[in-house]
């Protein structure tokens, strides 16, 4: 019995030593950061900022590769099937906790097939209107919607986007009926709201802040929990609907089975990068802010939001396809 215990202990010690040695040597070749969306979008832009700084910290190349399709599922499936060695990582956003309720067949499980590395950054979601709509704040928009049930419509970059589901959650809490009009991206959505074809727009700041400054769109509220230092005059949704808070967040994940020391090394590197004033300035320029949380905190976020969006999609009548 004692010999068996000693053998088990020796085996565990050898495994631990091997993992530690692997982490110490990691990385000894380029790291691939997979962005499961097309180039040029918010995910891609921030991923490339992160990759640049991560390469400097890890002292190796960090190559961003876009693998778009199926709202991010194609790229995520690629990473899920990659070797769990820390050399293939996924750059993710809220879509990973939304897609399970939009697609009947998922070839991976976000909780079982991946390990979180950490949350990187967030950007707010804004509620905007065409200036001809006779509302100047969120309270007035809610009152107008209640007075005209089913008559208003709102535009988003697409079905199942964080923008769409955040507004559906707000509709539930505020007790309003506004029709969703999905577009294939932010550009078409903002263009039609500016032209007056759709009165309400849900968007992140990047694609629309110029239109707000030129008074072609009116920003009513941000869905973030607190007012942004960059836009201190823009109220939060919670100031009208207490407790409401939704954002778009980005993070990094690795295939399940990636050695814990490697995950820890990556997570610590990201934490340090986000404290760098240069990175903070670069994020602010594209309307993101650093929002680091470690692997455990990110896992809790995933579990919580999977529950939230399950309920929201059910109430909104969104069925998997």
MARKEZA-705020 format. One record per residue (C-alpha): residue number from 1; residue in one letter; x, y, z. Coordinates in steps of 0.001 Angstrom, whole numbers. Layout:
BEGIN
num,residu,x,y,z
NUM,A,X,Y,Z
...
***
This chain:
BEGIN
num,residu,x,y,z
1,X,0,0,0
2,X,2817,2349,940
3,X,4688,1526,-2267
4,X,1565,2245,-4324
5,X,1122,5607,-2605
6,X,4776,6435,-3208
7,X,4436,5560,-6890
8,X,1330,7768,-7175
9,X,3100,10622,-5429
10,X,6145,10208,-7665
11,X,3921,10261,-10740
12,X,2190,13438,-9611
13,X,5552,15022,-8861
14,X,6856,14135,-12301
15,X,3716,15554,-13948
16,X,4008,18749,-11934
17,X,7688,19065,-12809
18,X,6921,18575,-16496
19,X,4170,21210,-16416
20,X,6407,23668,-14572
21,X,9220,23109,-17073
22,X,6765,23582,-19943
23,X,5542,26875,-18455
24,X,9097,28065,-17870
25,X,9992,27398,-21510
26,X,6713,28773,-22840
27,X,6586,30286,-25344
28,X,9433,29098,-27506
29,X,7667,29690,-30833
30,X,4977,32047,-32231
31,X,1516,32143,-30632
32,X,-1610,32274,-32793
33,X,-4443,34488,-31567
34,X,-7599,33504,-33434
35,X,-10210,36217,-33958
36,X,-13449,34467,-34996
37,X,-14681,37550,-36869
38,X,-13699,39507,-39967
39,X,-10846,41980,-39983
40,X,-11621,45602,-39210
41,X,-14251,45152,-36484
42,X,-13910,45945,-32804
43,X,-12796,42409,-31931
44,X,-10074,42496,-34568
45,X,-8837,45981,-33661
46,X,-8462,45282,-29944
47,X,-7032,41806,-30548
48,X,-4269,43360,-32652
49,X,-3487,45913,-29956
50,X,-3269,43120,-27408
51,X,-1138,40952,-29711
52,X,1393,43736,-30199
53,X,1896,44229,-26468
54,X,1695,40515,-25686
55,X,4468,39805,-28182
56,X,6720,42271,-26381
57,X,6030,40696,-22989
58,X,6293,37064,-24113
59,X,9266,37839,-26383
60,X,7803,35962,-29325
61,X,5511,36708,-32257
62,X,1783,36779,-31555
63,X,16,36341,-34871
64,X,-3604,37454,-35231
65,X,-5569,35253,-37600
66,X,-9169,35963,-38603
67,X,-11461,32941,-38977
68,X,-14950,34426,-39396
69,X,-18254,32633,-39879
70,X,-21399,31536,-38028
71,X,-21223,34426,-35560
72,X,-17822,33312,-34381
73,X,-18514,29587,-34151
74,X,-16140,28560,-36939
75,X,-13125,30202,-35355
76,X,-14040,28935,-31895
77,X,-14395,25382,-33196
78,X,-10931,25661,-34738
79,X,-9424,26646,-31385
80,X,-11374,23970,-29490
81,X,-9801,21327,-31724
82,X,-6283,22765,-31469
83,X,-3521,21344,-29282
84,X,-3902,22515,-25660
85,X,-383,23879,-25425
86,X,-904,27642,-25257
87,X,108,28266,-28859
88,X,-3442,28646,-30206
89,X,-5693,31057,-28337
90,X,-9152,32490,-29013
91,X,-10013,36164,-28770
92,X,-13657,36126,-27649
93,X,-16570,38424,-26859
94,X,-20098,38145,-25457
95,X,-21134,36071,-28453
96,X,-19728,32936,-26794
97,X,-22491,33087,-24161
98,X,-25202,34019,-26660
99,X,-24583,31589,-29521
100,X,-25656,28453,-27606
101,X,-29209,29851,-27757
102,X,-29048,30828,-31439
103,X,-27685,27616,-32961
104,X,-29213,24175,-32582
105,X,-25922,22459,-33326
106,X,-22782,23664,-31598
107,X,-19625,21671,-32258
108,X,-18088,22788,-28990
109,X,-19112,23630,-25432
110,X,-17747,26968,-24245
111,X,-17412,25735,-20662
112,X,-16126,22208,-21303
113,X,-13904,22707,-24346
114,X,-12183,25917,-23269
115,X,-10386,27356,-20279
116,X,-10676,31111,-19655
117,X,-7437,33108,-19626
118,X,-8906,36466,-18712
119,X,-11165,39362,-19660
120,X,-9312,42088,-21522
121,X,-11532,45102,-22208
122,X,-15051,46438,-22437
123,X,-16943,48970,-24511
124,X,-20357,50468,-23733
125,X,-23574,50016,-25681
126,X,-25421,53219,-26513
127,X,-29096,53927,-27126
128,X,-29497,56539,-29853
129,X,-32348,58038,-31870
130,X,-32926,60022,-35000
131,X,-33123,63679,-33847
132,X,-36608,64011,-35375
133,X,-38015,61553,-32834
134,X,-39527,63781,-30094
135,X,-37524,62306,-27206
136,X,-34424,63720,-25511
137,X,-33657,61138,-22854
138,X,-34320,57499,-22035
139,X,-37253,58290,-19758
140,X,-38997,60057,-22627
141,X,-38199,57197,-25017
142,X,-39760,54657,-22656
143,X,-42836,56858,-22211
144,X,-43131,57314,-25991
145,X,-42815,53568,-26560
146,X,-45521,52868,-23991
147,X,-47796,55399,-25658
148,X,-47150,53804,-29065
149,X,-46778,50057,-28389
150,X,-45343,48121,-31323
151,X,-45017,51278,-33431
152,X,-41345,52025,-32765
153,X,-38466,49974,-34148
154,X,-34790,49735,-33283
155,X,-31803,48843,-35439
156,X,-28823,46676,-34437
157,X,-25850,45097,-36275
158,X,-27710,41789,-36347
159,X,-29833,39092,-34720
160,X,-28246,37645,-31606
161,X,-25635,40369,-31239
162,X,-25010,41722,-27723
163,X,-26688,44929,-28911
164,X,-29863,43017,-29817
165,X,-30102,40986,-26625
166,X,-29210,43912,-24381
167,X,-32149,45834,-25836
168,X,-34441,42831,-25452
169,X,-33462,42667,-21778
170,X,-34176,46374,-21396
171,X,-37550,45935,-23108
172,X,-38459,43259,-20569
173,X,-37437,45367,-17596
174,X,-39009,48592,-18856
175,X,-42189,46927,-20108
176,X,-42042,48329,-23621
177,X,-42756,46911,-27075
178,X,-40247,47997,-29737
179,X,-39694,45979,-32914
180,X,-36189,44744,-33743
181,X,-34772,45501,-37186
182,X,-31514,43564,-37690
183,X,-28810,44641,-40130
184,X,-25620,43005,-41354
185,X,-23284,45275,-39448
186,X,-23223,48679,-37769
187,X,-22857,50720,-40943
188,X,-26221,49851,-42474
189,X,-27998,50195,-39144
190,X,-26656,53680,-38433
191,X,-27266,54838,-42030
192,X,-30955,53918,-41883
193,X,-31485,55543,-38498
194,X,-29816,58736,-39723
195,X,-32060,58727,-42809
196,X,-35144,58197,-40649
197,X,-36129,54755,-41874
198,X,-35708,53392,-38331
199,X,-36035,55721,-35323
200,X,-33861,53981,-32691
201,X,-30314,52618,-32871
202,X,-28351,50380,-30518
203,X,-24610,50730,-31113
204,X,-21193,50893,-29559
205,X,-19617,54387,-29581
206,X,-16984,53784,-32266
207,X,-19227,53692,-35362
208,X,-21542,56525,-34252
209,X,-19750,59114,-32117
210,X,-19012,61259,-35176
211,X,-22721,61295,-36063
212,X,-23562,62344,-32493
213,X,-21036,65177,-32651
214,X,-22527,66370,-35944
215,X,-26070,66109,-34488
216,X,-27199,63517,-37035
217,X,-27881,61130,-34143
218,X,-28940,61851,-30580
219,X,-27413,59697,-27848
220,X,-29856,59083,-25005
221,X,-28045,56710,-22663
222,X,-25213,54260,-22195
223,X,-25965,50758,-20946
224,X,-22744,50736,-18902
225,X,-23029,50687,-15107
226,X,-21302,54054,-14678
227,X,-20907,57195,-16746
228,X,-17817,57150,-18919
229,X,-15049,59678,-18210
230,X,-14887,60156,-21985
231,X,-18621,60983,-22198
232,X,-19522,62342,-18737
233,X,-22690,64063,-19941
234,X,-24246,60855,-21267
235,X,-26506,59278,-18597
236,X,-26496,55570,-17863
237,X,-29537,53403,-18495
238,X,-29523,52527,-14804
239,X,-30342,56157,-13958
240,X,-33746,55499,-15519
241,X,-34045,51704,-15108
242,X,-32328,50935,-11772
243,X,-30030,47944,-11764
244,X,-29731,47643,-15539
245,X,-26209,47240,-16872
246,X,-24910,45601,-20046
247,X,-21621,45978,-21878
248,X,-19655,44296,-24625
249,X,-16635,42528,-23208
250,X,-13636,40900,-24830
251,X,-11369,38194,-23466
252,X,-8936,35402,-24219
253,X,-9553,31665,-23935
254,X,-7468,28559,-24581
255,X,-8371,24958,-25431
256,X,-9363,22836,-22434
257,X,-6386,20952,-21073
258,X,-3929,23814,-21534
259,X,-1482,23529,-18587
260,X,-2457,25731,-15657
261,X,1004,27343,-15425
262,X,711,28426,-19069
263,X,-2751,29883,-18478
264,X,-1437,31709,-15409
265,X,1526,33086,-17350
266,X,-746,34391,-20111
267,X,-3218,35842,-17645
268,X,-475,37638,-15710
269,X,935,39021,-18971
270,X,-2475,40423,-19951
271,X,-2938,41941,-16490
272,X,397,43740,-16771
273,X,-291,44944,-20307
274,X,-3597,46516,-19279
275,X,-1804,48557,-16592
276,X,474,50066,-19221
277,X,-544,53704,-19951
278,X,330,53180,-23626
279,X,-2150,50311,-23926
280,X,-4777,52262,-22001
281,X,-4376,55192,-24386
282,X,-4643,52931,-27428
283,X,-7808,51316,-26064
284,X,-9383,54688,-25275
285,X,-8739,55811,-28851
286,X,-11057,53033,-30075
287,X,-13598,53537,-27243
288,X,-12568,50536,-25154
289,X,-11316,50483,-21608
290,X,-9173,47911,-19793
291,X,-11258,45561,-17671
292,X,-8975,42741,-16565
293,X,-10324,39789,-14636
294,X,-8530,36495,-14146
295,X,-9427,32992,-15270
296,X,-11690,32199,-12315
297,X,-13567,35496,-12514
298,X,-14049,35052,-16251
299,X,-15400,31526,-15695
300,X,-17959,32947,-13248
301,X,-18935,35621,-15778
302,X,-19493,32958,-18436
303,X,-21692,30877,-16138
304,X,-23769,33882,-15043
305,X,-24294,35278,-18532
306,X,-25202,31900,-20010
307,X,-28125,31908,-17573
308,X,-29084,35506,-18308
309,X,-29137,35131,-22094
310,X,-30965,31798,-21924
311,X,-33831,33600,-20195
312,X,-33709,36657,-22462
313,X,-33792,34631,-25691
314,X,-36725,32601,-24403
315,X,-38730,35689,-23488
316,X,-37874,37318,-26821
317,X,-39071,34223,-28672
318,X,-35680,33673,-30298
319,X,-35366,30051,-31382
320,X,-32125,28268,-32298
321,X,-31589,27670,-35995
***
